[in-house]
Amino acid sequence: MVTSYPPIEAGESSYAASYVNALQTYLKKEFTEIHILSPLDDKERKENISTNDGKVKVYRLFDSHSLFDKSISFLKLFRKIKQIHPDIVHFYYAPIPKSKFGGLLGEPLLILFLMLKIIRIPFFVTLFSVWYPDQIEPRAYELTKNRLLSKLAKQYFKALMYFFGKLPNRLFIIVTAKNSKIIRSFSQAYHIPSDNVKEELHGIWRYDKLAKGNIELNPKRIVCLGFIVPNKGYEYVLLAMNTVLKKIPDASLVIAGSTISVEGKEYFEKLRRMSSELCLERSVKIEERYLSENEFTRYITTAGVVILPYVRALGASGIMSLALSHRIPVIAAGSGSLFEEVSDIVSVVPPMNADALADEIIKLLGSTEYRTTLLGNSEKYISEHDWAVVARETYEEYIKQINIKND
């Protein structure tokens, strides 16, 4: 596996660790070794660490903070892959600026893909976020304030995604529902052969028993978790709280997560100013820090409702999956296929609409019957997304490709 890996603080890092844990838990007898090829630990900053945990070996191969080192990361990765000579390689990739794998969006990986094809090692890519062409241009304009560069960025991204989809033996997209429309629309948007793109359901750990006293601890507590960036839409929750508090005076809100850019830090300050201007300080707590997996779980399992007030959603939500696995209701703001496919298990409201969000919060916190009905619909989702199921399905894809190679 080529991926960021804990203690590196990133969504794909945490998800990769859960996937490896699932392989160890449910498929341990099927593997001789699992090798994790990762950038250096952002905290310890030590080079070339190799740690062993049973069948799992972790290698910290390159410095993702060094422009030069990450630009030649594909050479270090290739050398290690060739040395290990695995049956299959699985990349975990997010197309975000300043990629840990070099280039603007991780373009050096394309060279590594070609090198793997030459030595005939099959490889998969799991895509963590899904950008469509019509989303790229406005996002590029937000960053550059230049219309021409924004149009060029759209065409460049279309070409990049084509090769990221065409070169691997399989491109997986993490989705929230079986038979997701996202797979077909992504394939069509980037002209990738449809049989090369497959869905990967977002894995979750199944908790068959709710933590004792869970809901009773903070039944009127609302939580918004994850990286603090403008596309999360947290300002609409603050606006909604004005209305919520009139109906439910003992309601409270926690917004917690780390900022990952200058844009994020400015957004965090904006949220703090809004909280003060709206006189919400007694009911609202905004924390700027990275949350460990245990902290995520603690916040969610003591909440009355989890809110995902997206302005722009790019893929499956790990926070939504974690909340549902603990039987905590979720409200999500958004539109399109991603939200239509989960509308029977979470409350979906229009994006950037504080009034609709407030109405749904009041309805959820005020009606035990409504909560029970909504959570009752989540059982099928939990069983389909159980890591035992997800890991097995991916493993079967490994076996198919290994058999094709050996034929």
VENJO-V318340 format. One record per residue. N is the residue number from 1. RES is the residue in one letter. PSI is psi as a letter, one per 40 degrees, with the letter a starting at -180 (none if undefined). D_LAST is the distance of its C-alpha to the last C-alpha in whole Angstrom. Layout:
n->N res->RES psi->PSI d_last->D_LAST
n->N res->RES psi->PSI d_last->D_LAST
//
This chain:
n->1 res->M psi->h d_last->24
n->2 res->V psi->h d_last->26
n->3 res->T psi->i d_last->29
n->4 res->S psi->i d_last->33
n->5 res->Y psi->i d_last->33
n->6 res->P psi->i d_last->37
n->7 res->P psi->e d_last->40
n->8 res->I psi->h d_last->39
n->9 res->E psi->g d_last->41
n->10 res->A psi->i d_last->38
n->11 res->G psi->d d_last->37
n->12 res->E psi->d d_last->33
n->13 res->S psi->d d_last->34
n->14 res->S psi->d d_last->36
n->15 res->Y psi->d d_last->33
n->16 res->A psi->d d_last->30
n->17 res->A psi->d d_last->32
n->18 res->S psi->d d_last->32
n->19 res->Y psi->d d_last->28
n->20 res->V psi->d d_last->28
n->21 res->N psi->d d_last->31
n->22 res->A psi->d d_last->29
n->23 res->L psi->d d_last->26
n->24 res->Q psi->d d_last->28
n->25 res->T psi->d d_last->30
n->26 res->Y psi->e d_last->28
n->27 res->L psi->f d_last->24
n->28 res->K psi->d d_last->26
n->29 res->K psi->e d_last->24
n->30 res->E psi->e d_last->20
n->31 res->F psi->i d_last->21
n->32 res->T psi->d d_last->22
n->33 res->E psi->i d_last->23
n->34 res->I psi->h d_last->24
n->35 res->H psi->h d_last->25
n->36 res->I psi->h d_last->27
n->37 res->L psi->h d_last->28
n->38 res->S psi->i d_last->31
n->39 res->P psi->i d_last->34
n->40 res->L psi->i d_last->37
n->41 res->D psi->h d_last->39
n->42 res->D psi->d d_last->42
n->43 res->K psi->d d_last->45
n->44 res->E psi->d d_last->44
n->45 res->R psi->f d_last->43
n->46 res->K psi->i d_last->42
n->47 res->E psi->i d_last->39
n->48 res->N psi->f d_last->36
n->49 res->I psi->h d_last->36
n->50 res->S psi->h d_last->34
n->51 res->T psi->i d_last->35
n->52 res->N psi->h d_last->33
n->53 res->D psi->g d_last->33
n->54 res->G psi->b d_last->31
n->55 res->K psi->e d_last->27
n->56 res->V psi->h d_last->28
n->57 res->K psi->h d_last->29
n->58 res->V psi->h d_last->31
n->59 res->Y psi->h d_last->31
n->60 res->R psi->h d_last->34
n->61 res->L psi->d d_last->33
n->62 res->F psi->i d_last->35
n->63 res->D psi->h d_last->39
n->64 res->S psi->e d_last->38
n->65 res->H psi->e d_last->42
n->66 res->S psi->h d_last->42
n->67 res->L psi->d d_last->41
n->68 res->F psi->d d_last->40
n->69 res->D psi->d d_last->38
n->70 res->K psi->d d_last->36
n->71 res->S psi->d d_last->36
n->72 res->I psi->e d_last->34
n->73 res->S psi->d d_last->32
n->74 res->F psi->d d_last->29
n->75 res->L psi->d d_last->29
n->76 res->K psi->d d_last->30
n->77 res->L psi->d d_last->27
n->78 res->F psi->d d_last->24
n->79 res->R psi->d d_last->26
n->80 res->K psi->d d_last->26
n->81 res->I psi->d d_last->22
n->82 res->K psi->d d_last->21
n->83 res->Q psi->d d_last->23
n->84 res->I psi->d d_last->22
n->85 res->H psi->g d_last->18
n->86 res->P psi->i d_last->17
n->87 res->D psi->d d_last->14
n->88 res->I psi->i d_last->15
n->89 res->V psi->h d_last->19
n->90 res->H psi->h d_last->21
n->91 res->F psi->h d_last->24
n->92 res->Y psi->h d_last->27
n->93 res->Y psi->h d_last->29
n->94 res->A psi->h d_last->32
n->95 res->P psi->g d_last->34
n->96 res->I psi->i d_last->37
n->97 res->P psi->i d_last->40
n->98 res->K psi->f d_last->40
n->99 res->S psi->i d_last->36
n->100 res->K psi->e d_last->36
n->101 res->F psi->e d_last->33
n->102 res->G psi->i d_last->35
n->103 res->G psi->a d_last->36
n->104 res->L psi->d d_last->38
n->105 res->L psi->f d_last->35
n->106 res->G psi->f d_last->32
n->107 res->E psi->d d_last->31
n->108 res->P psi->d d_last->30
n->109 res->L psi->d d_last->27
n->110 res->L psi->d d_last->26
n->111 res->I psi->d d_last->26
n->112 res->L psi->d d_last->24
n->113 res->F psi->d d_last->21
n->114 res->L psi->d d_last->21
n->115 res->M psi->d d_last->21
n->116 res->L psi->d d_last->18
n->117 res->K psi->d d_last->16
n->118 res->I psi->d d_last->17
n->119 res->I psi->e d_last->16
n->120 res->R psi->f d_last->13
n->121 res->I psi->h d_last->14
n->122 res->P psi->i d_last->13
n->123 res->F psi->i d_last->17
n->124 res->F psi->i d_last->19
n->125 res->V psi->h d_last->23
n->126 res->T psi->h d_last->25
n->127 res->L psi->h d_last->28
n->128 res->F psi->d d_last->31
n->129 res->S psi->i d_last->34
n->130 res->V psi->h d_last->34
n->131 res->W psi->h d_last->36
n->132 res->Y psi->i d_last->37
n->133 res->P psi->d d_last->38
n->134 res->D psi->e d_last->42
n->135 res->Q psi->d d_last->42
n->136 res->I psi->d d_last->41
n->137 res->E psi->d d_last->44
n->138 res->P psi->d d_last->47
n->139 res->R psi->d d_last->45
n->140 res->A psi->d d_last->45
n->141 res->Y psi->d d_last->49
n->142 res->E psi->d d_last->50
n->143 res->L psi->d d_last->49
n->144 res->T psi->d d_last->50
n->145 res->K psi->f d_last->53
n->146 res->N psi->h d_last->52
n->147 res->R psi->d d_last->51
n->148 res->L psi->d d_last->49
n->149 res->L psi->d d_last->47
n->150 res->S psi->d d_last->46
n->151 res->K psi->d d_last->45
n->152 res->L psi->d d_last->43
n->153 res->A psi->d d_last->41
n->154 res->K psi->d d_last->40
n->155 res->Q psi->d d_last->38
n->156 res->Y psi->d d_last->37
n->157 res->F psi->d d_last->35
n->158 res->K psi->d d_last->34
n->159 res->A psi->d d_last->32
n->160 res->L psi->d d_last->31
n->161 res->M psi->d d_last->30
n->162 res->Y psi->d d_last->28
n->163 res->F psi->d d_last->26
n->164 res->F psi->d d_last->25
n->165 res->G psi->d d_last->24
n->166 res->K psi->d d_last->22
n->167 res->L psi->d d_last->20
n->168 res->P psi->i d_last->19
n->169 res->N psi->d d_last->15
n->170 res->R psi->h d_last->18
n->171 res->L psi->h d_last->22
n->172 res->F psi->h d_last->24
n->173 res->I psi->h d_last->27
n->174 res->I psi->h d_last->29
n->175 res->V psi->i d_last->32
n->176 res->T psi->e d_last->34
n->177 res->A psi->i d_last->33
n->178 res->K psi->i d_last->31
n->179 res->N psi->f d_last->30
n->180 res->S psi->h d_last->32
n->181 res->K psi->e d_last->33
n->182 res->I psi->d d_last->32
n->183 res->I psi->d d_last->29
n->184 res->R psi->d d_last->29
n->185 res->S psi->d d_last->32
n->186 res->F psi->d d_last->31
n->187 res->S psi->d d_last->28
n->188 res->Q psi->d d_last->31
n->189 res->A psi->d d_last->33
n->190 res->Y psi->e d_last->31
n->191 res->H psi->f d_last->29
n->192 res->I psi->h d_last->25
n->193 res->P psi->h d_last->23
n->194 res->S psi->d d_last->23
n->195 res->D psi->e d_last->20
n->196 res->N psi->e d_last->19
n->197 res->V psi->h d_last->22
n->198 res->K psi->i d_last->23
n->199 res->E psi->i d_last->26
n->200 res->E psi->h d_last->26
n->201 res->L psi->h d_last->29
n->202 res->H psi->h d_last->31
n->203 res->G psi->i d_last->31
n->204 res->I psi->i d_last->35
n->205 res->W psi->h d_last->36
n->206 res->R psi->h d_last->38
n->207 res->Y psi->h d_last->41
n->208 res->D psi->d d_last->43
n->209 res->K psi->h d_last->46
n->210 res->L psi->i d_last->48
n->211 res->A psi->h d_last->50
n->212 res->K psi->h d_last->53
n->213 res->G psi->e d_last->56
n->214 res->N psi->c d_last->53
n->215 res->I psi->d d_last->55
n->216 res->E psi->d d_last->58
n->217 res->L psi->d d_last->58
n->218 res->N psi->g d_last->58
n->219 res->P psi->e d_last->58
n->220 res->K psi->e d_last->59
n->221 res->R psi->h d_last->57
n->222 res->I psi->h d_last->55
n->223 res->V psi->i d_last->52
n->224 res->C psi->h d_last->50
n->225 res->L psi->i d_last->48
n->226 res->G psi->i d_last->45
n->227 res->F psi->h d_last->46
n->228 res->I psi->g d_last->49
n->229 res->V psi->i d_last->48
n->230 res->P psi->d d_last->50
n->231 res->N psi->e d_last->47
n->232 res->K psi->d d_last->48
n->233 res->G psi->f d_last->51
n->234 res->Y psi->d d_last->53
n->235 res->E psi->d d_last->56
n->236 res->Y psi->d d_last->56
n->237 res->V psi->d d_last->56
n->238 res->L psi->d d_last->59
n->239 res->L psi->d d_last->61
n->240 res->A psi->d d_last->60
n->241 res->M psi->d d_last->61
n->242 res->N psi->d d_last->65
n->243 res->T psi->d d_last->65
n->244 res->V psi->d d_last->63
n->245 res->L psi->d d_last->66
n->246 res->K psi->d d_last->68
n->247 res->K psi->d d_last->67
n->248 res->I psi->g d_last->65
n->249 res->P psi->d d_last->68
n->250 res->D psi->e d_last->66
n->251 res->A psi->i d_last->62
n->252 res->S psi->i d_last->61
n->253 res->L psi->h d_last->58
n->254 res->V psi->h d_last->56
n->255 res->I psi->h d_last->53
n->256 res->A psi->h d_last->51
n->257 res->G psi->i d_last->49
n->258 res->S psi->i d_last->48
n->259 res->T psi->h d_last->49
n->260 res->I psi->e d_last->46
n->261 res->S psi->i d_last->48
n->262 res->V psi->d d_last->52
n->263 res->E psi->d d_last->51
n->264 res->G psi->d d_last->50
n->265 res->K psi->d d_last->54
n->266 res->E psi->d d_last->56
n->267 res->Y psi->d d_last->54
n->268 res->F psi->d d_last->55
n->269 res->E psi->d d_last->59
n->270 res->K psi->d d_last->59
n->271 res->L psi->d d_last->58
n->272 res->R psi->d d_last->61
n->273 res->R psi->d d_last->63
n->274 res->M psi->d d_last->63
n->275 res->S psi->d d_last->63
n->276 res->S psi->d d_last->66
n->277 res->E psi->d d_last->68
n->278 res->L psi->e d_last->67
n->279 res->C psi->f d_last->69
n->280 res->L psi->e d_last->65
n->281 res->E psi->d d_last->66
n->282 res->R psi->d d_last->67
n->283 res->S psi->e d_last->64
n->284 res->V psi->h d_last->61
n->285 res->K psi->h d_last->59
n->286 res->I psi->h d_last->57
n->287 res->E psi->h d_last->55
n->288 res->E psi->g d_last->53
n->289 res->R psi->i d_last->51
n->290 res->Y psi->h d_last->47
n->291 res->L psi->h d_last->47
n->292 res->S psi->i d_last->45
n->293 res->E psi->d d_last->42
n->294 res->N psi->d d_last->45
n->295 res->E psi->d d_last->48
n->296 res->F psi->d d_last->46
n->297 res->T psi->d d_last->46
n->298 res->R psi->d d_last->49
n->299 res->Y psi->d d_last->50
n->300 res->I psi->d d_last->48
n->301 res->T psi->e d_last->49
n->302 res->T psi->e d_last->53
n->303 res->A psi->i d_last->53
n->304 res->G psi->d d_last->54
n->305 res->V psi->i d_last->52
n->306 res->V psi->h d_last->49
n->307 res->I psi->h d_last->49
n->308 res->L psi->g d_last->47
n->309 res->P psi->f d_last->49
n->310 res->Y psi->h d_last->47
n->311 res->V psi->d d_last->48
n->312 res->R psi->h d_last->44
n->313 res->A psi->h d_last->41
n->314 res->L psi->e d_last->38
n->315 res->G psi->a d_last->36
n->316 res->A psi->i d_last->36
n->317 res->S psi->h d_last->38
n->318 res->G psi->d d_last->38
n->319 res->I psi->d d_last->42
n->320 res->M psi->d d_last->42
n->321 res->S psi->d d_last->39
n->322 res->L psi->d d_last->41
n->323 res->A psi->d d_last->44
n->324 res->L psi->d d_last->43
n->325 res->S psi->d d_last->41
n->326 res->H psi->e d_last->45
n->327 res->R psi->f d_last->46
n->328 res->I psi->h d_last->48
n->329 res->P psi->i d_last->49
n->330 res->V psi->h d_last->47
n->331 res->I psi->h d_last->49
n->332 res->A psi->h d_last->47
n->333 res->A psi->h d_last->48
n->334 res->G psi->i d_last->46
n->335 res->S psi->i d_last->45
n->336 res->G psi->a d_last->42
n->337 res->S psi->d d_last->39
n->338 res->L psi->d d_last->38
n->339 res->F psi->d d_last->42
n->340 res->E psi->d d_last->42
n->341 res->E psi->e d_last->38
n->342 res->V psi->e d_last->40
n->343 res->S psi->e d_last->44
n->344 res->D psi->e d_last->44
n->345 res->I psi->e d_last->44
n->346 res->V psi->i d_last->45
n->347 res->S psi->h d_last->49
n->348 res->V psi->h d_last->48
n->349 res->V psi->i d_last->51
n->350 res->P psi->i d_last->51
n->351 res->P psi->i d_last->50
n->352 res->M psi->f d_last->53
n->353 res->N psi->g d_last->56
n->354 res->A psi->d d_last->58
n->355 res->D psi->d d_last->60
n->356 res->A psi->d d_last->57
n->357 res->L psi->d d_last->55
n->358 res->A psi->d d_last->59
n->359 res->D psi->d d_last->59
n->360 res->E psi->d d_last->56
n->361 res->I psi->d d_last->57
n->362 res->I psi->d d_last->60
n->363 res->K psi->d d_last->58
n->364 res->L psi->d d_last->56
n->365 res->L psi->d d_last->58
n->366 res->G psi->e d_last->61
n->367 res->S psi->h d_last->59
n->368 res->T psi->d d_last->58
n->369 res->E psi->d d_last->57
n->370 res->Y psi->d d_last->55
n->371 res->R psi->d d_last->53
n->372 res->T psi->d d_last->52
n->373 res->T psi->d d_last->51
n->374 res->L psi->d d_last->49
n->375 res->L psi->d d_last->47
n->376 res->G psi->d d_last->47
n->377 res->N psi->e d_last->44
n->378 res->S psi->e d_last->42
n->379 res->E psi->d d_last->41
n->380 res->K psi->d d_last->38
n->381 res->Y psi->d d_last->37
n->382 res->I psi->d d_last->37
n->383 res->S psi->d d_last->35
n->384 res->E psi->d d_last->32
n->385 res->H psi->e d_last->32
n->386 res->D psi->h d_last->32
n->387 res->W psi->d d_last->30
n->388 res->A psi->d d_last->29
n->389 res->V psi->d d_last->27
n->390 res->V psi->d d_last->26
n->391 res->A psi->d d_last->25
n->392 res->R psi->d d_last->23
n->393 res->E psi->d d_last->22
n->394 res->T psi->d d_last->20
n->395 res->Y psi->d d_last->19
n->396 res->E psi->d d_last->17
n->397 res->E psi->d d_last->16
n->398 res->Y psi->d d_last->14
n->399 res->I psi->d d_last->12
n->400 res->K psi->d d_last->11
n->401 res->Q psi->d d_last->10
n->402 res->I psi->d d_last->9
n->403 res->N psi->d d_last->6
n->404 res->I psi->d d_last->5
n->405 res->K psi->d d_last->6
n->406 res->N psi->e d_last->4
n->407 res->D psi->none d_last->0
//
